[in-house]
């Protein structure tokens, strides 16, 4: 509570300063953007104010997946909206004055979405659903953790090797990381699942076992697996494959060992990781042969580098632009057909069914990004897909269900605070973030990862 009494006035002061700054900037701009400013600030306030209230009441739980969802939602639909209003720097839209009305509608839908999300999360139906979900025994057969490693690690390493073969070798893959991380893993979803998430499951299971036993052999195995998982993620060129295993690991640590709180040491560690990932994101765009150590060191000492890399980081959160594109260019609604076909056919490899239907992500690019010069990183977003399929009714119903999902998952963890339930909860935690980018695509990934975790838990607990 002492931390809350200190932090809340600071946050409140920062919020007032931000509002004052927004007012100054707004005064110097055309009054036409006033509605957009109000809506963008409304998205941020509606998303974060309930979290501040929980903090003041002492009920804030850092790893409640609702918090992860809202934080990423606010970045995608609120913070980036303010950024483009302040600077005019858009990622997909081009000149902002030609997109004023679609942007206003997109911000309005984003505000409605977060409000309905809170209604869904506050619904007690989630608690009742959680009570009826199946669960695994809390006790594991410890020797089977080693057997799990013997099964998943060879499969994961072989899958990683299969991905690299498309470029020739690991060195060739990393040398042209930008091109290979986009095109080199296309149509290799199963390889990617086992290469990244297979070792991650073993790492999380090993850590949970080490927390329970404190045996050195599990500590050594965990350390090796952590380095392996992070190495695979960095080599594949995806920040998410580094961030999400660390986030899932912190989730297990938070509930099994010691609660992670917003203290200086944790904030400092998070800042260091963020800076390293920012540098990595900037230089992964540069072919390896052009990287020179002296030039990199020189760049790191220049303010221009940090400004450009910070903008590059912010441009990752461009969901409000994707939503504005969809609002403007949707002529007829899909009524869930592309999403349903994608989810029904994703388990079938294209090597087996060469003429498999076009996945929803490619269809989105064809329908909405036909005149975007650089569409890399564009995704339909959660609100965009809901609007594309069912107009505003889709946003209202969909966001209510997302809130209900978050309440159900968190209630499930509260009812069963053991390591078996936590492995499943860790998958739901990352899904709550990932679904905001591309819900259908990442729902397919969530289903795949959940099946893999269920099989792993069955091996660890059944017939014990």
Secondary structure, 3 states (H helix, E strand, C coil): CHHHHHHHHHHHHHHHHHHHHHHHHHHHCCHHHHHHHHHHHHHHHHHHHHHHHHHHHCCCCCCCHHHHHHHHHHHHHHHHHHHHHHHCCCCCCCCHHHHHHHHHHHHHHHHHHHHHHHHHHHCCHHHHHHHCCCCCCCCCCCHHHHHHHHHHHHHHHHHHHHHHHCCCCHHHHHHCHHHHHHHCCCCCHHHHHHHHHHHHHHHHHHHHHHHHHCCHHHHHHHHHHHHHHHHHHHHHCCCHHHHHHHHHHHHHHHHHCCCCCCCHHHHHHHHHHHHHHHHHHHHCCCCHHHCCHHHHHHHHCCHHHHHHHHHHHHCCCCHHHHHHHHHHHCCCCCCCHHHHHHHHHCCCCCCCCCCCCCCHHHHHHHHHCCCCCCCCCCCCCHHHHHHHHHHHHHHHHHHHHHHHHHHHHHHHHHHCCCHHHHHHHHHHHHHHHHCCCCHHHHHHHHHHHHHHHHHHHHHHHCCC
